[in-house]
Every structure is written in structure tokens, then in C-alpha cells.
Amino acid sequence: MDLSPDGTRLAVGRATEGNWDILSLQTARLGATRLTDDPAGDYYPVWSFDSQRVAFSSERQTGVMQIWERAASGAGADTLLL
């Protein structure tokens, strides 16, 4: 779980149907945006300094933990960072 630097959103990991994904929750109102939807587990979300992206760990593709990122809006595709 990580609070965005601007304090408006909370990134959390949640198990859905046996799979861990990352969600972005609004702090001022009810609502959530699902940021990831991959069969592999996604864990440990961390906001970028400008609150525009969320980095997270995932075992996708190789079965080994790697660092990925996604736009905080949920738009676009996940990008492998490391």
C-alpha cells in the first residue's frame, strides 16, 4: 500500500479470484481503478514522485520478480522497468 505524493490516491494490492492485482483508490470519494490484470501476481505498489505512474513487482513472463510500471490513470500497457 502506498499513498500518492499529492495525497489524492492510494495504491493497494488486492487478491481477486485468487490473483493479486494493483488498484488505485480515490481518497476523497468512493471509487477504484484496477491498474493491473495479469494472470501473474502483482505486488508492492509504489507511486512515482509526480503521482502519474505506479511501479510494482510482478512474476510475469519469467516467473522471477521484476519491476514494472503503469500509468496511474490505468491507460496504456504495463512497462517492464527492471
Secondary structure, 3 states (H helix, E strand, C coil): CEECCCCCEEEEEEEECCEEEEEEEECCCCCEEECCCCCCCEEEEEECCCCCEEEEEECCCCCCCEEEEEECCCCCCCEECC
